[in-house]
Amino acid sequence: MTEESGGKLRTLLHAYTERKAKPEPVVRGTHHEEGERKRRACGEMLRTVVRPVLDEFQAELRGAGYEASTRDQTGRDDAYPSVALSFTPPSALASALIFRYDPRHGIAVQRDVKASPRSRRITMSSSGDRGGTSRVDAVSAAWVEIKTLNFIEAVLKAN
């Protein structure tokens, strides 16, 4: 080892020793707490704004003779909150519209549109409609209605 390399090594080791000798400031999960606060706020938004709209669409679809159901995953602590509407036209596969919390984007809309196995059309599937993301404070019943109507239209066209 050259004298120059040895000097650099000693300087690095000395700086490391000094840095470790200083007490590190205690950072108590502020990032985690902020993320948890956002997750809970989003779950509340899904429960109070999105779910009632999906329930209305579910009742309307069932009244028209279609199979429809909703899923609510907003109360779980071990997963990101989500609310979904499943819709099945006669002799077709179930399609789903999912409103879920995305930590980077707010509420994201994901839809899975499946064509009937009897039809010769190609299955349309979309995982994560980027045009369907919205900040948590910007979610409204009108926005949910538009997304839901677009989803139902896509399912009916595919079948």
C-alpha positions as CSV (number, residue, x, y, z in Angstrom):
1,M,0.0,0.0,0.0
2,T,1.4,3.4,-0.9
3,E,1.8,6.1,1.7
4,E,-1.0,8.1,0.0
5,S,-3.5,5.2,0.1
6,G,-2.6,4.5,3.7
7,G,-3.2,8.2,4.6
8,K,-6.6,8.1,2.9
9,L,-7.5,4.9,4.7
10,R,-6.5,6.3,8.1
11,T,-8.5,9.5,7.4
12,L,-11.6,7.5,6.5
13,L,-11.3,5.3,9.6
14,H,-10.8,8.3,11.9
15,A,-13.9,10.0,10.4
16,Y,-15.9,6.9,10.8
17,T,-14.8,6.5,14.5
18,E,-15.7,10.1,15.2
19,R,-19.1,9.8,13.5
20,K,-20.0,6.6,15.5
21,A,-18.8,8.2,18.7
22,K,-21.4,11.0,18.5
23,P,-24.9,9.9,19.7
24,E,-27.3,9.6,16.8
25,P,-30.5,11.6,17.0
26,V,-33.5,9.4,17.7
27,V,-35.9,9.6,14.9
28,R,-39.2,8.0,15.9
29,G,-41.0,6.7,12.9
30,T,-42.2,10.0,11.6
31,H,-42.3,8.7,8.0
32,H,-44.1,5.5,9.1
33,E,-46.6,7.5,11.2
34,E,-47.3,9.9,8.3
35,G,-47.8,6.9,5.9
36,E,-50.2,5.3,8.4
37,R,-52.1,8.5,8.8
38,K,-52.5,8.7,5.0
39,R,-53.6,5.1,4.8
40,R,-56.3,5.6,7.4
41,A,-57.5,8.8,5.8
42,C,-57.8,7.0,2.5
43,G,-59.6,4.1,4.1
44,E,-62.1,6.5,5.6
45,M,-62.6,8.2,2.2
46,L,-63.2,4.9,0.5
47,R,-65.7,3.9,3.2
48,T,-67.6,7.2,3.3
49,V,-67.5,8.3,-0.4
50,V,-66.7,5.4,-2.7
51,R,-68.5,2.5,-0.9
52,P,-72.0,4.2,-0.9
53,V,-71.8,4.9,-4.6
54,L,-70.8,1.3,-5.4
55,D,-73.6,0.0,-3.2
56,E,-76.1,2.1,-5.2
57,F,-74.7,0.7,-8.4
58,Q,-74.8,-2.8,-7.0
59,A,-78.5,-2.4,-6.0
60,E,-79.4,-1.0,-9.5
61,L,-77.5,-3.8,-11.3
62,R,-79.2,-6.5,-9.1
63,G,-82.6,-4.8,-9.7
64,A,-81.9,-5.2,-13.5
65,G,-81.3,-8.9,-13.1
66,Y,-77.4,-8.9,-13.1
67,E,-75.1,-10.5,-10.6
68,A,-73.2,-7.8,-8.6
69,S,-71.5,-7.6,-5.3
70,T,-69.2,-5.2,-3.4
71,R,-66.1,-6.0,-1.3
72,D,-64.9,-3.7,1.5
73,Q,-61.3,-4.1,2.7
74,T,-61.1,-0.8,4.5
75,G,-61.0,-2.1,8.1
76,R,-58.0,-4.3,7.8
77,D,-54.7,-3.3,9.3
78,D,-52.6,-5.8,7.4
79,A,-53.4,-4.5,3.8
80,Y,-53.9,-1.3,1.9
81,P,-57.6,-0.3,2.0
82,S,-59.7,-1.0,-1.0
83,V,-63.4,-1.2,-2.1
84,A,-64.5,-3.2,-5.1
85,L,-67.6,-3.8,-7.3
86,S,-67.9,-7.1,-9.1
87,F,-70.3,-7.3,-12.0
88,T,-71.3,-10.4,-14.0
89,P,-73.5,-10.1,-17.1
90,P,-75.5,-13.3,-18.0
91,S,-73.3,-16.1,-19.3
92,A,-70.1,-14.1,-18.8
93,L,-67.2,-14.0,-16.4
94,A,-67.1,-11.7,-13.4
95,S,-65.4,-8.4,-14.0
96,A,-64.1,-6.1,-11.2
97,L,-63.7,-2.5,-10.5
98,I,-61.3,-1.8,-7.6
99,F,-60.7,1.5,-5.8
100,R,-57.6,1.1,-3.7
101,Y,-55.1,3.1,-1.8
102,D,-51.7,3.6,-3.5
103,P,-49.1,5.2,-1.2
104,R,-47.5,7.1,-4.1
105,H,-50.6,8.3,-6.0
106,G,-53.6,8.4,-3.6
107,I,-56.6,6.5,-4.6
108,A,-56.1,4.4,-7.8
109,V,-58.7,2.7,-9.9
110,Q,-58.0,-0.7,-11.2
111,R,-60.4,-2.5,-13.5
112,D,-60.5,-6.1,-14.8
113,V,-62.9,-6.5,-17.7
114,K,-63.5,-10.1,-18.8
115,A,-65.3,-11.1,-21.9
116,S,-67.7,-14.1,-22.1
117,P,-65.9,-17.3,-22.9
118,R,-68.5,-17.9,-25.5
119,S,-67.7,-14.8,-27.4
120,R,-64.7,-14.7,-29.7
121,R,-63.6,-11.3,-28.4
122,I,-60.3,-10.8,-26.8
123,T,-60.4,-10.3,-23.0
124,M,-59.7,-6.7,-22.1
125,S,-57.8,-6.3,-18.9
126,S,-56.3,-3.3,-17.3
127,S,-54.2,-3.4,-14.2
128,G,-53.9,0.1,-12.7
129,D,-55.7,2.7,-14.7
130,R,-53.2,5.6,-14.4
131,G,-55.7,8.0,-15.6
132,G,-57.8,6.9,-12.7
133,T,-55.7,8.1,-9.8
134,S,-56.8,10.9,-7.6
135,R,-55.5,12.6,-4.5
136,V,-57.2,11.5,-1.4
137,D,-58.9,14.8,-0.8
138,A,-60.1,15.1,-4.4
139,V,-62.3,12.0,-4.4
140,S,-66.0,12.8,-5.0
141,A,-69.1,10.8,-5.5
142,A,-69.3,12.2,-9.1
143,W,-65.8,11.0,-9.9
144,V,-66.7,7.5,-8.6
145,E,-69.9,7.5,-10.6
146,I,-68.0,8.3,-13.8
147,K,-65.4,5.6,-13.2
148,T,-68.1,3.1,-12.4
149,L,-70.3,3.9,-15.5
150,N,-67.2,3.7,-17.7
151,F,-66.4,0.3,-16.2
152,I,-70.0,-1.1,-16.7
153,E,-70.0,0.2,-20.3
154,A,-66.7,-1.6,-21.0
155,V,-68.0,-4.8,-19.5
156,L,-71.2,-4.7,-21.5
157,K,-69.3,-3.9,-24.7
158,A,-66.9,-6.8,-24.1
159,N,-69.8,-9.2,-23.7
